[in-house]
């Protein structure tokens, strides 16, 4: 088969319709997926890809009409991390912390109903895979990117499992795929990888790792998002998302999982290497899908460079090609799991 490097990329873009550059990119290189954002961080506006339910539905349909049928991804965790907001006509969705607090109370049925409604809405819009739930244990409630903004269910493993089961049921019922965040666990971090290097060397526990390994097989889509956290005992030089020892360890535990990087444009990642180099390092390490959000910066040209270099190397290196083909096959499995 002809390897098309774009199949290993999840790309973001400006605008409420597919831009010409991305349509042309897909025609030449294929495309693994696109990611939708509500706010445009580079241009500092509150309108990026999401304007209304009708517009999102049309956008998703145009994405799926492309020959490679890219997947549509979104970060709809609930609470503050919620791209589909009620102010634009979308369903309410509580934060993970709210669900974790109320799942054992009389309000549990209300929480469950809100999750089911939101997940059914995403599937109806044409979204394929929600980048949620977060299963990072809340071991540092002051963590600026997790605990402080209510993205974790709990510090208790049993409570996290209990909450994830609700999301799994809602997703299975709706025909929506899910992705666990943020391997190997960012709950104990003291910095935010969006803005700084995040060293989690002293914060990872066996019970945290086990959550990813066990829950991956239970969620529809069986996907795991790999963070840019640095674990020096595993790899003193590179963060998890581009660390071959780290990805090898993960792949051995979950052989069929779809492994996705966090956005490689985050400053905590860019401190190690720029987008093109980092994307290729991720693929070398064993990642299936690299997220280039194009929200913190515009790098359409870099997307093309990554795709072209993947294709060139796949032609010259049979070992590299075999790894890329295996990744494309895992992505294809999720593309073929059509929304009900």
Number of C-alpha atoms within 10 A of each C-alpha: 4 8 19 23 27 30 27 28 26 24 26 25 25 20 15 19 17 17 11 9 13 19 15 11 17 23 15 15 21 24 27 28 28 22 22 27 25 20 17 19 15 12 14 11 10 13 16 21 23 23 18 16 18 11 15 21 17 15 22 22 16 15 21 19 11 14 11 19 19 27 24 23 24 21 19 24 22 24 18 15 17 18 20 28 20 12 10 13 12 15 18 17 27 18 21 27 21 18 27 23 15 15 20 13 12 9 12 15 13 14 20 18 14 16 24 22 15 22 26 20 18 27 22 17 19 23 26 27 28 24 23 24 26 23 30 29 27 26 19 17 20 16 19 16 19 26 25 14 17 24 26 28 29 26 20 14 17 11 17 23 16 14 22 24 15 18 20 20 17 21 25 18 14 20 23 27 26 26 25 26 22 24 30 30 24 33 29 23 26 18 20 20 24 19 13 15 20 21 21 21 17 12 17 20 12 8 12 21 17 14 21 23 19 13 18 22 14 14 22 20 26 19 29 28 25 26 24 34 26 26 22 15 9 16 16 11 13 22 26 25 32 28 24 21 15 22 22 15 12 21 17 10 16 19 11 15 21 24 28 29 26 26 27 27 24 23 19 22 28 19 12 16 16 15 22 20 14 21 30 17 18 24 25 18 19 25 28 26 27 29 23 29 24 22 23 18 15 17 19 16 11 17 22 20 17 22 25 17 14 25 19 15 16 21 13 10 10 11 10 16 18 12 18 26 19 14 22 21 15 18 24 17 12 20 21 10 14 14 17 12
